[in-house]
Amino acid sequence: MKTEQPISCSACSARFNSIFKELKSDELEQLEQGKSCKQYDKGEVIFNEGAYPRGLFCIQSGKIKLSQVGADGKEQIVHLAHDGDIMGYRAILGEDTYSCSAMALEESKVCFIPKPHFNNLIEKNSKLTLQIVHLLSDELKQAERKITSTAQQPVKNRLAQSLLALKKNYGVETDNKTINISIKRKELANLAGTTRETATRLLYEMQEQKLIELSGKKIKILDEQLLNIMANAGH
């Protein structure tokens, strides 16, 4: 991890994918007060589950996983974040500890906004508050869907859903097929709610069926239509 020179929020392209996209120039200046920016290498922890929040994290660039550790000691990925996403806001609003840990999946630049500055901004800006309400609503909806899927969907269906979610979150490379992220089998298994061994076996089955192509930690989607059918089977 190393400290970066913060760029102006008004000049940050990631802002247009964030809850701060409609802030006025004076509000952006307020947002920048006390702001700092750090670069995290792949595998570095940004914050830990159970820690008390000192502020809000906003992703300028990169890919980050948010995960929890279950009673059995196993990691469960609960969300994948990217450019423009914010992290830690629920802990701030709920005056609670972080419910999960955040770790960089690749080199990532993350801005830190002190808690008092963030609280002051949402107290004065009703539109920003509404954006956060929508964000909370979307996260709750996604969590409910994941609970239902885990309880009712076969593992192969969930794995297909996870691959499509990765594509939606991070896009594809220049070939328009390879998911734009290097992901370990264990991380993909956590995302789908299964074991690494099961995920690996099913991935090779999908490859034999010409749905995907595996190349190290890279995954190319060959037949998105059939993958969608698999992901939605039983819905």
N, C-alpha and C positions, 0 to 999 in steps of 0.2 A: 504494500500500500504506500502511495506517495501523494503528497498534497499537490493539487493542481491550481493554477491561476483561474479563478472562476470567470466564466464568460457572462456577459450581460444576459439577463432573462429575456430581454426584448430581442436579442440576437440568437437565442437558442431555438433551433428547429424542433427539438423534442417538445418544447412548450405547446406547440400546436396540436400535440397528441395527448395533452394533459388537462387536468382540471383548471389550470391557470391560463388557458388559451384566450379567455375573454377579458382578462384583467387590463385595466387602463394603465397608462404610463406611470402615473403616480403610485398606483398599487404595485406595479412591478418594482419600482424603486424601494417601496416598503418591504417587499418580499426579499430583496437583495440585502437588506440590512443584516449584517452578521452572518451572511451566507458563506459557506466554504465548500470546496469541491475536492474530492479525492479520487485517485485512480486505484482500482482494485484488480489484482492479478487473478487469473483463474484459480478457484479453490479458496480464495480469501473470504473470511467471514466479515460481513458488514455490521450485523448486530446479532445477538444471541437471544433465543427464547428465554423468557423469565427476567430479562433485564428491564430496568425502568427507562422509558424514553426521555431523551433530552431534546428531541426535535424530530423533524420530518425529513425523510429521504426521498429525493426525486432523481430518477434515472435519466442522465443526460445521454448516455449511450451504453450498449452492452446487453447482456442477458443474465438474469438472476433467478435463482430458485428460492422459494420460501417453503420451509419444511418444519414439521413437528416431530418430536420423538414420542412414540407410543409407550404404553405401560410395559410392553415387552422389549423396549429398548431399540426398536426398529424405527428408521426414518420413514416419514410419509410426506411426499411432496404435496403441498396443498395449493400452490399457485406458481405460475411462471411469469416473471415480469420482464418488461423490455422498455425501450426508449419512451419517456413521457410518463411512465407509471410512477405512482407515489407509494411509499412504504412506511409503515409505522403510525399511520393516522388513526387507526382504531384504538391503539394503546393510548394515544394522546387524548382523544375525545372521551374515552372511557376511563381516563385516569388510572390505567392499569399497566401491567407489564406486557412486553411483547409476547404474543401468543405463538410465535414461530421464530425461526432463525432465517437469516438471509445470507446466501453465499453466491459469489460470482461464478457463473458457468463459463465465462470467458473474460478477457480484459474489459473492464467496465468503468465508466466515469459516473460518479454519483454525487449530487449536490446535497448538502445538509442545511436545513433551515431551522434555526433554534425555535423551540416550542413557544416562547412568548410572542415571537414575530408571527408565527402561524396562527396562534389563537387570536391575536389582535386583528389579523386580516379577516378571518372568518366571522368575527363578531361584527365587523363593519360592512361585509359584503354578502348580501343575501343570495346573490346568484352563485357565488362560490359555495356557500352552504348547501344550496340545492344540488350543485354538482356532486358534492360529497354524499348527499343523501342518495342520489342516483347510483353512485359508486357502491355504496353499502348495499343497496337493493340488488344490484347486479351480482355482487359477491355472494349474497345470501341465496339468490336463485341458482347460481352455479354450484354452491355447496349442497343445496337440496337435490339437484340433479345428480351430483356425484354420489350422494348417499343412496339414492334410488338405483343408480347404475351398478354400484358395488354390490348391492343386495340382490339385484334381479338379473343382471346381465352376465353372460359367460365371460371368462377372462379374455378370450380372443376378440370379442366385441369391444371390450374396454381398451384393449391394446390398440385396436383400430381407431377408437375415439381419441386415444392419447396421441397417436401419430398425426391425426387431422388437427388436433389442438396445437401441436407443435408447429405445424405448417401455418395455421391461422395466426399464431402469436409471432412467429419469427420469419415467415415468408420462405421463399426458395432462392436458390442460387441462380446463376445466369442461364443454367440449362432448363429452368422453370420446372424442375422435378425434384432436385435434391433439397431436402429441408435444411434451412440455413442455420444449423446448430450441430455441434459435435456433442453427442450425448452418450453417456455410459449405459450399458445394459441395466445396471443396478438402478440408475436414476429413472430410466424408462419404466422399469418394473415398479418402482415406488409410485410413479405417476399413475400407472394402471391398477395399482393395488394388488400386486402379485409378487411372486418370488423371481429372482434373477434367472434361475434355471428355467422356470416356466416361460418367462418372457422371451428368453433366448430360443427355446424350442419353437415357440409360436412364430417368432420372427423368421426363422428358417423355413417354417411351413408356408408362410406368406410369400417368401422368396420363391419357393418351389411352385407356388400357384401364380407366379408372375405379377403379384400385387405390388411388391416392393423389390428393391435391390440393395443389398448390404455391402458397405465398403468401410471397414473399420468402425469408427463411431459415427459415420455418415449414413443416412438412409434416403434412398431415392424412391419416390412414389411413382410407380409405373402405371397403375390403373386406379385413379382416384374415384371413379364412379363405383367400381366394385368394392373399394375400401369403404366408401360411404354407405353402401348397402349393408356391408358387414357391421359397421358401427351402429347403424340404426335398426338392425334386425331385432324384432321383438318389441319395438316401441309402439 
